[in-house]
Amino acid sequence: MTDDRTFDVIAKTPEQLASLRQITLVIYILYALSWLIGISAIVAIVINYVKREDAAGTLYESHFTWQIRTFWWALLWSVIGVLSMVILIGFVILFATAVWSIYRIVKGWLYWSDRKPMPV
């Protein structure tokens, strides 16, 4: 059985790939900076969604997916942590969320550095 699906992925020029590589790095930096300047995570997620289509079909597509998932899951668990601080478990949830999100940023950055796609 053959797969007759076609994909509308347009081959990227070396300049487009270099631009995507740079944007991916900037987004990782913005997420890392969000530990000091929280608004940078909002800027990062907006860039992720705006440039996501451009990354389709490249190794950076997996990085964008990784970054987007990291943002939303960290936000969800942070909200749960804050809401459950009253019963003290929230502090544990916030700490675990912090460690997890740092891990995701570092792992993504290392894969980016090695020019490898993320295992999403």
N, CA, C and O atoms as CSV, one atom per row, in Angstrom:
chain,resi,resn,atom,element,x,y,z
A,1,MET,N,N,0.845,-1.161,0.000
A,1,MET,CA,C,0.000,0.000,0.000
A,1,MET,C,C,0.898,1.234,0.000
A,1,MET,O,O,1.865,1.306,0.759
A,2,THR,N,N,0.579,2.191,-0.842
A,2,THR,CA,C,1.376,3.406,-0.912
A,2,THR,C,C,0.633,4.550,-0.245
A,2,THR,O,O,-0.592,4.536,-0.123
A,3,ASP,N,N,1.382,5.510,0.169
A,3,ASP,CA,C,0.817,6.692,0.810
A,3,ASP,C,C,0.774,7.805,-0.219
A,3,ASP,O,O,1.816,8.307,-0.642
A,4,ASP,N,N,-0.439,8.197,-0.627
A,4,ASP,CA,C,-0.602,9.183,-1.682
A,4,ASP,C,C,-0.758,10.610,-1.147
A,4,ASP,O,O,-1.088,11.526,-1.899
A,5,ARG,N,N,-0.520,10.791,0.149
A,5,ARG,CA,C,-0.660,12.136,0.699
A,5,ARG,C,C,0.467,13.016,0.173
A,5,ARG,O,O,1.600,12.569,-0.005
A,6,THR,N,N,0.129,14.267,-0.069
A,6,THR,CA,C,1.142,15.230,-0.471
A,6,THR,C,C,1.276,16.267,0.626
A,6,THR,O,O,0.337,16.535,1.376
A,7,PHE,N,N,2.430,16.827,0.699
A,7,PHE,CA,C,2.693,17.821,1.719
A,7,PHE,C,C,3.052,19.130,1.038
A,7,PHE,O,O,3.730,19.147,0.011
A,8,ASP,N,N,2.594,20.209,1.615
A,8,ASP,CA,C,2.843,21.531,1.063
A,8,ASP,C,C,4.082,22.172,1.677
A,8,ASP,O,O,4.165,23.396,1.774
A,9,VAL,N,N,5.032,21.361,2.086
A,9,VAL,CA,C,6.248,21.896,2.671
A,9,VAL,C,C,7.151,22.376,1.543
A,9,VAL,O,O,7.501,21.623,0.635
A,10,ILE,N,N,7.511,23.629,1.627
A,10,ILE,CA,C,8.378,24.215,0.628
A,10,ILE,C,C,9.808,24.120,1.143
A,10,ILE,O,O,10.082,24.421,2.305
A,11,ALA,N,N,10.719,23.699,0.265
A,11,ALA,CA,C,12.117,23.597,0.656
A,11,ALA,C,C,12.619,24.972,1.089
A,11,ALA,O,O,12.294,25.988,0.473
A,12,LYS,N,N,13.395,24.988,2.129
A,12,LYS,CA,C,13.922,26.232,2.665
A,12,LYS,C,C,15.320,26.498,2.104
A,12,LYS,O,O,16.114,25.581,1.897
A,13,THR,N,N,15.587,27.757,1.870
A,13,THR,CA,C,16.922,28.146,1.429
A,13,THR,C,C,17.851,28.129,2.637
A,13,THR,O,O,17.386,28.147,3.777
A,14,PRO,N,N,19.145,28.094,2.401
A,14,PRO,CA,C,20.086,28.153,3.531
A,14,PRO,C,C,19.878,29.412,4.387
A,14,PRO,O,O,20.049,29.372,5.606
A,15,GLU,N,N,19.511,30.523,3.748
A,15,GLU,CA,C,19.269,31.753,4.502
A,15,GLU,C,C,18.032,31.626,5.390
A,15,GLU,O,O,18.025,32.100,6.526
A,16,GLN,N,N,16.985,30.982,4.867
A,16,GLN,CA,C,15.778,30.781,5.665
A,16,GLN,C,C,16.055,29.854,6.851
A,16,GLN,O,O,15.567,30.087,7.957
A,17,LEU,N,N,16.836,28.809,6.611
A,17,LEU,CA,C,17.188,27.896,7.700
A,17,LEU,C,C,18.041,28.601,8.749
A,17,LEU,O,O,17.855,28.388,9.947
A,18,ALA,N,N,18.971,29.437,8.305
A,18,ALA,CA,C,19.802,30.195,9.245
A,18,ALA,C,C,18.940,31.142,10.073
A,18,ALA,O,O,19.168,31.306,11.271
A,19,SER,N,N,17.962,31.756,9.442
A,19,SER,CA,C,17.047,32.655,10.150
A,19,SER,C,C,16.222,31.883,11.183
A,19,SER,O,O,16.060,32.341,12.315
A,20,LEU,N,N,15.704,30.719,10.799
A,20,LEU,CA,C,14.938,29.894,11.729
A,20,LEU,C,C,15.807,29.436,12.896
A,20,LEU,O,O,15.354,29.400,14.040
A,21,ARG,N,N,17.038,29.093,12.604
A,21,ARG,CA,C,17.971,28.677,13.656
A,21,ARG,C,C,18.165,29.820,14.657
A,21,ARG,O,O,18.144,29.605,15.869
A,22,GLN,N,N,18.352,31.025,14.139
A,22,GLN,CA,C,18.563,32.181,14.996
A,22,GLN,C,C,17.305,32.502,15.811
A,22,GLN,O,O,17.396,32.800,17.002
A,23,ILE,N,N,16.145,32.443,15.177
A,23,ILE,CA,C,14.888,32.711,15.884
A,23,ILE,C,C,14.670,31.674,16.988
A,23,ILE,O,O,14.223,32.013,18.084
A,24,THR,N,N,14.984,30.424,16.696
A,24,THR,CA,C,14.833,29.360,17.697
A,24,THR,C,C,15.714,29.650,18.904
A,24,THR,O,O,15.286,29.476,20.045
A,25,LEU,N,N,16.940,30.092,18.658
A,25,LEU,CA,C,17.839,30.452,19.757
A,25,LEU,C,C,17.284,31.628,20.553
A,25,LEU,O,O,17.280,31.601,21.784
A,26,VAL,N,N,16.820,32.652,19.859
A,26,VAL,CA,C,16.251,33.818,20.537
A,26,VAL,C,C,15.094,33.394,21.440
A,26,VAL,O,O,14.961,33.893,22.557
A,27,ILE,N,N,14.267,32.484,20.962
A,27,ILE,CA,C,13.129,32.028,21.762
A,27,ILE,C,C,13.617,31.286,23.012
A,27,ILE,O,O,13.075,31.491,24.098
A,28,TYR,N,N,14.634,30.424,22.869
A,28,TYR,CA,C,15.178,29.755,24.055
A,28,TYR,C,C,15.726,30.783,25.042
A,28,TYR,O,O,15.536,30.642,26.250
A,29,ILE,N,N,16.399,31.810,24.541
A,29,ILE,CA,C,16.933,32.852,25.414
A,29,ILE,C,C,15.799,33.590,26.121
A,29,ILE,O,O,15.884,33.864,27.318
A,30,LEU,N,N,14.747,33.910,25.386
A,30,LEU,CA,C,13.604,34.592,26.003
A,30,LEU,C,C,12.967,33.741,27.099
A,30,LEU,O,O,12.585,34.265,28.145
A,31,TYR,N,N,12.850,32.440,26.868
A,31,TYR,CA,C,12.299,31.574,27.917
A,31,TYR,C,C,13.231,31.526,29.123
A,31,TYR,O,O,12.769,31.535,30.265
A,32,ALA,N,N,14.529,31.476,28.880
A,32,ALA,CA,C,15.483,31.483,29.997
A,32,ALA,C,C,15.401,32.811,30.758
A,32,ALA,O,O,15.441,32.829,31.988
A,33,LEU,N,N,15.289,33.908,30.030
A,33,LEU,CA,C,15.185,35.224,30.663
A,33,LEU,C,C,13.896,35.395,31.451
A,33,LEU,O,O,13.807,36.256,32.326
A,34,SER,N,N,12.905,34.579,31.143
A,34,SER,CA,C,11.622,34.719,31.843
A,34,SER,C,C,11.776,34.457,33.335
A,34,SER,O,O,10.896,34.820,34.116
A,35,TRP,N,N,12.865,33.842,33.740
A,35,TRP,CA,C,13.128,33.648,35.165
A,35,TRP,C,C,13.456,34.974,35.835
A,35,TRP,O,O,13.277,35.126,37.043
A,36,LEU,N,N,13.939,35.937,35.048
A,36,LEU,CA,C,14.249,37.270,35.574
A,36,LEU,C,C,13.204,38.300,35.166
A,36,LEU,O,O,12.829,39.176,35.945
A,37,ILE,N,N,12.744,38.172,33.923
A,37,ILE,CA,C,11.775,39.114,33.350
A,37,ILE,C,C,10.629,38.276,32.799
A,37,ILE,O,O,10.684,37.808,31.662
A,38,GLY,N,N,9.603,38.092,33.599
A,38,GLY,CA,C,8.506,37.187,33.246
A,38,GLY,C,C,7.850,37.456,31.902
A,38,GLY,O,O,7.413,36.524,31.226
A,39,ILE,N,N,7.778,38.714,31.511
A,39,ILE,CA,C,7.102,39.068,30.254
A,39,ILE,C,C,7.815,38.477,29.038
A,39,ILE,O,O,7.203,38.333,27.980
A,40,SER,N,N,9.084,38.137,29.169
A,40,SER,CA,C,9.812,37.591,28.008
A,40,SER,C,C,9.221,36.252,27.558
A,40,SER,O,O,9.328,35.897,26.384
A,41,ALA,N,N,8.604,35.510,28.468
A,41,ALA,CA,C,7.960,34.253,28.073
A,41,ALA,C,C,6.751,34.530,27.179
A,41,ALA,O,O,6.463,33.758,26.264
A,42,ILE,N,N,6.053,35.619,27.442
A,42,ILE,CA,C,4.907,35.989,26.603
A,42,ILE,C,C,5.406,36.357,25.205
A,42,ILE,O,O,4.817,35.953,24.203
A,43,VAL,N,N,6.485,37.118,25.147
A,43,VAL,CA,C,7.080,37.476,23.855
A,43,VAL,C,C,7.496,36.208,23.120
A,43,VAL,O,O,7.259,36.081,21.918
A,44,ALA,N,N,8.113,35.274,23.828
A,44,ALA,CA,C,8.578,34.025,23.219
A,44,ALA,C,C,7.422,33.207,22.642
A,44,ALA,O,O,7.518,32.712,21.519
A,45,ILE,N,N,6.337,33.062,23.395
A,45,ILE,CA,C,5.231,32.245,22.912
A,45,ILE,C,C,4.559,32.893,21.708
A,45,ILE,O,O,4.095,32.192,20.808
A,46,VAL,N,N,4.501,34.214,21.682
A,46,VAL,CA,C,3.947,34.904,20.516
A,46,VAL,C,C,4.812,34.639,19.290
A,46,VAL,O,O,4.294,34.337,18.214
A,47,ILE,N,N,6.120,34.750,19.448
A,47,ILE,CA,C,7.023,34.460,18.321
A,47,ILE,C,C,6.865,33.013,17.874
A,47,ILE,O,O,6.843,32.730,16.676
A,48,ASN,N,N,6.754,32.090,18.836
A,48,ASN,CA,C,6.549,30.677,18.490
A,48,ASN,C,C,5.355,30.504,17.560
A,48,ASN,O,O,5.450,29.823,16.539
A,49,TYR,N,N,4.246,31.113,17.909
A,49,TYR,CA,C,3.044,30.942,17.094
A,49,TYR,C,C,3.131,31.692,15.769
A,49,TYR,O,O,2.642,31.198,14.753
A,50,VAL,N,N,3.731,32.853,15.761
A,50,VAL,CA,C,3.846,33.634,14.525
A,50,VAL,C,C,4.764,32.943,13.522
A,50,VAL,O,O,4.473,32.930,12.325
A,51,LYS,N,N,5.859,32.374,13.993
A,51,LYS,CA,C,6.856,31.779,13.093
A,51,LYS,C,C,6.709,30.265,12.939
A,51,LYS,O,O,7.484,29.640,12.215
A,52,ARG,N,N,5.735,29.678,13.603
A,52,ARG,CA,C,5.562,28.219,13.568
A,52,ARG,C,C,5.401,27.673,12.154
A,52,ARG,O,O,6.004,26.658,11.805
A,53,GLU,N,N,4.600,28.334,11.352
A,53,GLU,CA,C,4.367,27.882,9.979
A,53,GLU,C,C,5.660,27.915,9.159
A,53,GLU,O,O,5.891,27.039,8.326
A,54,ASP,N,N,6.489,28.912,9.392
A,54,ASP,CA,C,7.770,29.010,8.682
A,54,ASP,C,C,8.692,27.841,9.011
A,54,ASP,O,O,9.505,27.436,8.181
A,55,ALA,N,N,8.569,27.306,10.208
A,55,ALA,CA,C,9.437,26.218,10.650
A,55,ALA,C,C,8.956,24.845,10.182
A,55,ALA,O,O,9.675,23.857,10.329
A,56,ALA,N,N,7.758,24.774,9.624
A,56,ALA,CA,C,7.191,23.488,9.197
A,56,ALA,C,C,8.126,22.770,8.225
A,56,ALA,O,O,8.632,23.360,7.270
A,57,GLY,N,N,8.336,21.505,8.490
A,57,GLY,CA,C,9.161,20.686,7.604
A,57,GLY,C,C,10.653,20.794,7.857
A,57,GLY,O,O,11.455,20.203,7.133
A,58,THR,N,N,11.029,21.549,8.888
A,58,THR,CA,C,12.451,21.667,9.222
A,58,THR,C,C,12.685,21.061,10.596
A,58,THR,O,O,11.731,20.750,11.309
A,59,LEU,N,N,13.933,20.893,10.968
A,59,LEU,CA,C,14.215,20.367,12.303
A,59,LEU,C,C,13.777,21.342,13.385
A,59,LEU,O,O,13.596,20.945,14.537
A,60,TYR,N,N,13.606,22.602,13.035
A,60,TYR,CA,C,13.188,23.600,14.019
A,60,TYR,C,C,11.708,23.500,14.358
A,60,TYR,O,O,11.265,24.038,15.373
A,61,GLU,N,N,10.954,22.828,13.530
A,61,GLU,CA,C,9.536,22.612,13.833
A,61,GLU,C,C,9.401,21.866,15.161
A,61,GLU,O,O,8.543,22.205,15.976
A,62,SER,N,N,10.232,20.866,15.380
A,62,SER,CA,C,10.162,20.112,16.631
A,62,SER,C,C,10.567,20.988,17.818
A,62,SER,O,O,10.032,20.831,18.916
A,63,HIS,N,N,11.501,21.902,17.603
A,63,HIS,CA,C,11.885,22.820,18.683
A,63,HIS,C,C,10.729,23.755,19.033
A,63,HIS,O,O,10.484,24.032,20.207
A,64,PHE,N,N,10.020,24.240,18.011
A,64,PHE,CA,C,8.880,25.113,18.262
A,64,PHE,C,C,7.812,24.361,19.048
A,64,PHE,O,O,7.241,24.906,19.993
A,65,THR,N,N,7.540,23.122,18.669
A,65,THR,CA,C,6.564,22.306,19.394
A,65,THR,C,C,7.011,22.120,20.838
A,65,THR,O,O,6.208,22.251,21.762
A,66,TRP,N,N,8.284,21.815,21.030
A,66,TRP,CA,C,8.877,21.625,22.361
A,66,TRP,C,C,8.712,22.895,23.207
A,66,TRP,O,O,8.315,22.832,24.370
A,67,GLN,N,N,9.022,24.040,22.604
A,67,GLN,CA,C,8.936,25.306,23.325
A,67,GLN,C,C,7.495,25.645,23.688
A,67,GLN,O,O,7.216,26.079,24.806
A,68,ILE,N,N,6.594,25.448,22.752
A,68,ILE,CA,C,5.186,25.749,23.004
A,68,ILE,C,C,4.634,24.857,24.110
A,68,ILE,O,O,3.939,25.336,25.007
A,69,ARG,N,N,4.937,23.580,24.052
A,69,ARG,CA,C,4.459,22.664,25.098
A,69,ARG,C,C,5.055,23.018,26.451
A,69,ARG,O,O,4.369,22.962,27.472
A,70,THR,N,N,6.326,23.381,26.458
A,70,THR,CA,C,6.966,23.774,27.709
A,70,THR,C,C,6.249,24.967,28.325
A,70,THR,O,O,5.972,24.977,29.524
A,71,PHE,N,N,5.949,25.969,27.512
A,71,PHE,CA,C,5.263,27.168,28.009
A,71,PHE,C,C,3.914,26.813,28.624
A,71,PHE,O,O,3.642,27.165,29.771
A,72,TRP,N,N,3.074,26.121,27.869
A,72,TRP,CA,C,1.711,25.870,28.335
A,72,TRP,C,C,1.660,24.944,29.542
A,72,TRP,O,O,0.879,25.178,30.464
A,73,TRP,N,N,2.487,23.886,29.552
A,73,TRP,CA,C,2.496,22.985,30.705
A,73,TRP,C,C,3.048,23.684,31.936
A,73,TRP,O,O,2.530,23.502,33.038
A,74,ALA,N,N,4.099,24.485,31.758
A,74,ALA,CA,C,4.649,25.226,32.901
A,74,ALA,C,C,3.620,26.222,33.441
A,74,ALA,O,O,3.492,26.386,34.654
A,75,LEU,N,N,2.898,26.877,32.552
A,75,LEU,CA,C,1.872,27.817,32.990
A,75,LEU,C,C,0.774,27.089,33.765
A,75,LEU,O,O,0.360,27.533,34.836
A,76,LEU,N,N,0.310,25.971,33.216
A,76,LEU,CA,C,-0.737,25.194,33.892
A,76,LEU,C,C,-0.295,24.776,35.289
A,76,LEU,O,O,-1.015,24.996,36.262
A,77,TRP,N,N,0.889,24.172,35.389
A,77,TRP,CA,C,1.354,23.694,36.684
A,77,TRP,C,C,1.683,24.833,37.638
A,77,TRP,O,O,1.559,24.677,38.852
A,78,SER,N,N,2.096,25.964,37.108
A,78,SER,CA,C,2.336,27.137,37.961
A,78,SER,C,C,1.025,27.640,38.563
A,78,SER,O,O,0.970,27.976,39.745
A,79,VAL,N,N,-0.019,27.690,37.754
A,79,VAL,CA,C,-1.331,28.105,38.261
A,79,VAL,C,C,-1.821,27.122,39.324
A,79,VAL,O,O,-2.308,27.532,40.378
A,80,ILE,N,N,-1.690,25.835,39.045
A,80,ILE,CA,C,-2.100,24.823,40.037
A,80,ILE,C,C,-1.273,24.977,41.311
A,80,ILE,O,O,-1.804,24.878,42.417
A,81,GLY,N,N,0.023,25.220,41.153
A,81,GLY,CA,C,0.889,25.411,42.316
A,81,GLY,C,C,0.485,26.612,43.150
A,81,GLY,O,O,0.416,26.531,44.376
A,82,VAL,N,N,0.219,27.729,42.485
A,82,VAL,CA,C,-0.185,28.939,43.210
A,82,VAL,C,C,-1.518,28.712,43.918
A,82,VAL,O,O,-1.680,29.103,45.074
A,83,LEU,N,N,-2.460,28.092,43.241
A,83,LEU,CA,C,-3.768,27.857,43.841
A,83,LEU,C,C,-3.705,26.890,45.024
A,83,LEU,O,O,-4.520,26.969,45.943
A,84,SER,N,N,-2.741,25.988,44.991
A,84,SER,CA,C,-2.661,25.005,46.074
A,84,SER,C,C,-1.632,25.374,47.147
A,84,SER,O,O,-1.310,24.554,48.006
A,85,MET,N,N,-1.123,26.596,47.097
A,85,MET,CA,C,-0.182,27.034,48.130
A,85,MET,C,C,-0.843,27.087,49.506
A,85,MET,O,O,-0.174,26.955,50.530
A,86,VAL,N,N,-2.141,27.278,49.518
A,86,VAL,CA,C,-2.881,27.337,50.779
A,86,VAL,C,C,-2.709,26.033,51.560
A,86,VAL,O,O,-2.629,26.042,52.789
A,87,ILE,N,N,-2.655,24.928,50.847
A,87,ILE,CA,C,-2.501,23.636,51.523
A,87,ILE,C,C,-1.046,23.163,51.493
A,87,ILE,O,O,-0.762,21.991,51.737
A,88,LEU,N,N,-0.142,24.072,51.198
A,88,LEU,CA,C,1.311,23.877,51.230
A,88,LEU,C,C,1.884,22.979,50.137
A,88,LEU,O,O,3.082,23.052,49.863
A,89,ILE,N,N,1.090,22.155,49.519
A,89,ILE,CA,C,1.590,21.310,48.431
A,89,ILE,C,C,1.984,22.165,47.227
A,89,ILE,O,O,2.778,21.741,46.387
A,90,GLY,N,N,1.428,23.355,47.154
A,90,GLY,CA,C,1.716,24.257,46.051
A,90,GLY,C,C,3.195,24.591,45.929
A,90,GLY,O,O,3.708,24.751,44.822
A,91,PHE,N,N,3.878,24.696,47.057
A,91,PHE,CA,C,5.307,24.989,47.028
A,91,PHE,C,C,6.089,23.865,46.350
A,91,PHE,O,O,7.034,24.113,45.602
A,92,VAL,N,N,5.688,22.654,46.618
A,92,VAL,CA,C,6.331,21.488,45.988
A,92,VAL,C,C,6.038,21.488,44.485
A,92,VAL,O,O,6.924,21.228,43.671
A,93,ILE,N,N,4.808,21.778,44.135
A,93,ILE,CA,C,4.416,21.822,42.721
A,93,ILE,C,C,5.182,22.920,41.994
A,93,ILE,O,O,5.667,22.700,40.884
A,94,LEU,N,N,5.298,24.093,42.598
A,94,LEU,CA,C,6.035,25.192,41.975
A,94,LEU,C,C,7.520,24.862,41.825
A,94,LEU,O,O,8.132,25.192,40.809
A,95,PHE,N,N,8.091,24.218,42.826
A,95,PHE,CA,C,9.499,23.825,42.742
A,95,PHE,C,C,9.701,22.799,41.628
A,95,PHE,O,O,10.627,22.921,40.826
A,96,ALA,N,N,8.834,21.793,41.582
A,96,ALA,CA,C,8.935,20.762,40.537
A,96,ALA,C,C,8.744,21.379,39.151
A,96,ALA,O,O,9.436,20.999,38.206
A,97,THR,N,N,7.826,22.313,39.022
A,97,THR,CA,C,7.596,22.991,37.748
A,97,THR,C,C,8.827,23.787,37.334
A,97,THR,O,O,9.199,23.793,36.161
A,98,ALA,N,N,9.454,24.451,38.284
A,98,ALA,CA,C,10.663,25.223,37.992
A,98,ALA,C,C,11.779,24.312,37.491
A,98,ALA,O,O,12.420,24.605,36.482
A,99,VAL,N,N,12.006,23.221,38.188
A,99,VAL,CA,C,13.062,22.275,37.786
A,99,VAL,C,C,12.755,21.704,36.412
A,99,VAL,O,O,13.637,21.625,35.557
A,100,TRP,N,N,11.517,21.309,36.198
A,100,TRP,CA,C,11.113,20.723,34.920
A,100,TRP,C,C,11.293,21.712,33.775
A,100,TRP,O,O,11.801,21.344,32.716
A,101,SER,N,N,10.883,22.959,33.973
A,101,SER,CA,C,10.990,23.932,32.878
A,101,SER,C,C,12.446,24.291,32.595
A,101,SER,O,O,12.814,24.495,31.438
A,102,ILE,N,N,13.274,24.372,33.627
A,102,ILE,CA,C,14.710,24.604,33.394
A,102,ILE,C,C,15.305,23.445,32.609
A,102,ILE,O,O,16.076,23.651,31.671
A,103,TYR,N,N,14.944,22.227,32.995
A,103,TYR,CA,C,15.396,21.040,32.261
A,103,TYR,C,C,15.005,21.124,30.791
A,103,TYR,O,O,15.824,20.844,29.916
A,104,ARG,N,N,13.760,21.506,30.513
A,104,ARG,CA,C,13.281,21.581,29.124
A,104,ARG,C,C,14.012,22.659,28.331
A,104,ARG,O,O,14.330,22.455,27.159
A,105,ILE,N,N,14.278,23.788,28.947
A,105,ILE,CA,C,15.011,24.850,28.257
A,105,ILE,C,C,16.434,24.400,27.961
A,105,ILE,O,O,16.924,24.593,26.848
A,106,VAL,N,N,17.096,23.808,28.933
A,106,VAL,CA,C,18.479,23.354,28.751
A,106,VAL,C,C,18.549,22.237,27.717
A,106,VAL,O,O,19.413,22.259,26.839
A,107,LYS,N,N,17.656,21.269,27.811
A,107,LYS,CA,C,17.667,20.162,26.848
A,107,LYS,C,C,17.420,20.683,25.432
A,107,LYS,O,O,18.101,20.275,24.492
A,108,GLY,N,N,16.455,21.576,25.279
A,108,GLY,CA,C,16.184,22.154,23.965
A,108,GLY,C,C,17.383,22.901,23.422
A,108,GLY,O,O,17.726,22.774,22.247
A,109,TRP,N,N,18.011,23.672,24.271
A,109,TRP,CA,C,19.183,24.441,23.879
A,109,TRP,C,C,20.313,23.512,23.426
A,109,TRP,O,O,20.983,23.780,22.429
A,110,LEU,N,N,20.516,22.431,24.160
A,110,LEU,CA,C,21.574,21.474,23.789
A,110,LEU,C,C,21.267,20.800,22.456
A,110,LEU,O,O,22.164,20.641,21.628
A,111,TYR,N,N,20.027,20.405,22.237
A,111,TYR,CA,C,19.644,19.812,20.956
A,111,TYR,C,C,19.797,20.840,19.836
A,111,TYR,O,O,20.258,20.513,18.742
A,112,TRP,N,N,19.407,22.085,20.116
A,112,TRP,CA,C,19.570,23.160,19.133
A,112,TRP,C,C,21.049,23.315,18.775
A,112,TRP,O,O,21.407,23.431,17.603
A,113,SER,N,N,21.888,23.316,19.790
A,113,SER,CA,C,23.324,23.482,19.584
A,113,SER,C,C,23.909,22.368,18.724
A,113,SER,O,O,24.806,22.600,17.913
A,114,ASP,N,N,23.388,21.153,18.911
A,114,ASP,CA,C,23.858,20.003,18.130
A,114,ASP,C,C,23.127,19.865,16.787
A,114,ASP,O,O,23.371,18.924,16.032
A,115,ARG,N,N,22.228,20.815,16.504
A,115,ARG,CA,C,21.437,20.812,15.263
A,115,ARG,C,C,20.604,19.522,15.131
A,115,ARG,O,O,20.481,18.949,14.048
A,116,LYS,N,N,20.047,19.096,16.251
A,116,LYS,CA,C,19.209,17.901,16.274
A,116,LYS,C,C,17.763,18.294,16.548
A,116,LYS,O,O,17.507,19.240,17.294
A,117,PRO,N,N,16.816,17.574,15.950
A,117,PRO,CA,C,15.405,17.838,16.267
A,117,PRO,C,C,15.074,17.348,17.667
A,117,PRO,O,O,15.734,16.456,18.201
A,118,MET,N,N,14.063,17.932,18.242
A,118,MET,CA,C,13.622,17.511,19.569
A,118,MET,C,C,12.773,16.249,19.461
A,118,MET,O,O,12.016,16.090,18.503
A,119,PRO,N,N,12.893,15.354,20.438
A,119,PRO,CA,C,12.064,14.141,20.421
A,119,PRO,C,C,10.676,14.433,20.982
A,119,PRO,O,O,10.389,14.148,22.144
A,120,VAL,N,N,9.823,15.005,20.138
A,120,VAL,CA,C,8.476,15.366,20.597
A,120,VAL,C,C,7.464,14.310,20.249
A,120,VAL,O,O,6.284,14.458,20.565
